[in-house]
């Protein structure tokens, strides 16, 4: 089954790595999209979602997303709500 959760990231993004570790701890399958290497996906973030920072956690089934990760309970709750239907 194709992953419905995408983590938009860049090569040197520390909070992106933290988000990946959080998703791993929850047992969530996801695909990393490095926008440094993928101009089409970078364009999607900039032009379609109007997002200019990473990480972005995107649920491709619902087309909902959340921006950023700081490890706080509030951020984790937003992420948990985004992935609740998986």
N, C-alpha and C positions, 0 to 999 in steps of 0.2 A: 504494500500500500504506500502510495506517495505521501510524504510528510506534508501536513497542512500548516505546520508552524515553520515560519521562516525567521531567522535572526539575521537582520541586516547589520553588517559589521565592517570595520576597516582593519587593516593589518595590525596597527599599534594601539587598538582601543582596549584599555584596561577594563572598563565597565562592560564591554562586550564579553570579555572572558569571564567576568563575574556572573553575567547573565547565563552564559553557557553552563557554568558550574551549578547554578541554581536549577536550571532545567534538568541537568543530569541528576541532581539529587532528588528531583521529583519523578524521575523515570520518563520524562517527556521526550518523544522523538521529534527532532527538528532538523532543518537544513540550514547551514550557514551560507549566507550570500555576502561575499566580500566585494563591496562596491568599489574598492580600489582596482579590482580586476575585471569588473563587469559594467561597462558604460550604460548598457541597456537598463540594468537594475538600478544604477545610480540615477538615471533619468526618471525612472518610475518613482523613486523616493522624492526627488526634487520637484518634478512636474505634476505627478498625479496625487501624491500624498502631501505635498508641500512641506516635506520634512528636510531639515538641514543638519541633523545630528544623528549619531548612532550611540547605542544600539537601538534598533527598532525591532520589536517583536510583532510579527504580522501573522494573523490567522487567515490563510487564503480561502478557507471555507466561508467564513463570515465576513471577511474583508475588514475586520476590526484590527486595530493595532494600538500599541502603547510605545512611548518613546522614553528611552533612558533606563538606567538601572543603578540604584545606589545602595541596594541591600536592605533598605528600610522595610518595615512591616507594611507600610502603605504601598510601596512599589510592588512588593511580593503579592499583596492582595489584588492589585490591579492585574498582575500577570496571571494569577490563579483564576480570576474571573474571565480572562480572555481565553484560557485553555480549558475551562471547566467542561465543555462538551466533547472533549476528545476521548 
